[in-house]
Amino acid sequence: MTTLTINIPDDSSNAISDISKIVKKIGGHIAVSSDDDISDEELEIISKSYKEALLIKDGKINKVPASKLWDE
């Protein structure tokens, strides 16, 4: 299975419908989401997580092992 992400302007509902018909015809699935679904707080959390991931990738901070993420 291949995932393809396409950004289409909100006012292009005809294009979304046409693409959906093509994808469904070949047995695919379309999941439609809107950027409006993410709150400002959620977007801030995602941004912080992304910045942290880049710091870990660059070796500027140490990663936290999964076993340390939960206090069991």
FIZADREN-676251 format. One line per 5 residues: for each residue x, y negated, z of C-alpha. Coordinates in pm, whole numbers, padded with zeros to 5 digits, always signed. Each point is the difference from the previous one (the first is absolute). Example, Ala and Ser with C-alpha at 12.3 -4.5 7.8 and 13.67 -1.06 7.14 Angstrom:
residues 2
+01230 +00450 +00780 ~ +00137 -00344 -00066
//
This chain:
residues 72
+00000 +00000 +00000 ~ +00128 -00347 -00087 ~ -00111 -00315 +00182 ~ -00027 -00323 -00199 ~ -00064 -00333 +00170
-00151 -00277 -00211 ~ -00075 -00352 +00124 ~ -00305 -00142 -00174 ~ -00159 -00340 +00067 ~ -00328 +00019 +00192
-00191 -00151 -00292 ~ +00099 +00288 -00233 ~ -00270 +00247 +00099 ~ -00051 +00105 -00364 ~ +00362 +00109 -00025
-00031 +00196 +00326 ~ -00307 +00178 -00134 ~ +00171 +00087 -00330 ~ +00313 +00129 +00175 ~ -00213 +00200 +00242
-00180 +00175 -00286 ~ +00331 +00096 -00164 ~ +00150 +00131 +00325 ~ -00311 +00199 +00094 ~ -00016 +00149 -00351
+00344 +00155 +00046 ~ -00082 +00124 +00351 ~ +00163 -00277 +00200 ~ -00122 -00202 +00296 ~ -00011 -00376 +00055
+00024 -00158 +00347 ~ -00086 -00370 -00009 ~ +00119 -00229 +00277 ~ +00015 -00372 +00047 ~ +00273 -00210 +00159
-00279 -00160 +00202 ~ -00035 +00326 +00194 ~ +00321 -00070 +00195 ~ -00025 -00239 +00292 ~ +00269 -00259 +00066
+00107 +00198 +00308 ~ +00031 +00323 -00202 ~ +00200 -00180 -00269 ~ +00236 -00139 +00266 ~ +00053 +00350 +00146
+00075 +00139 -00348 ~ +00243 -00285 -00065 ~ +00185 +00059 +00329 ~ +00019 +00373 -00070 ~ +00141 -00063 -00346
+00265 -00237 +00136 ~ +00096 +00256 +00265 ~ +00028 +00273 -00265 ~ +00235 -00221 -00203 ~ +00216 -00065 +00307
+00021 +00375 +00067 ~ +00083 +00065 -00367 ~ +00281 -00259 +00013 ~ +00135 +00152 +00324 ~ -00063 -00321 +00198
-00217 +00176 +00260 ~ -00029 +00363 +00105 ~ -00301 +00207 -00090 ~ -00215 +00148 +00275 ~ -00028 +00380 -00015
-00358 +00130 -00028 ~ +00043 +00180 +00332 ~ +00043 -00339 +00172 ~ -00309 -00160 -00156 ~ -00241 +00179 +00233
+00035 +00035 +00373 ~ -00123 +00356 +00047
//
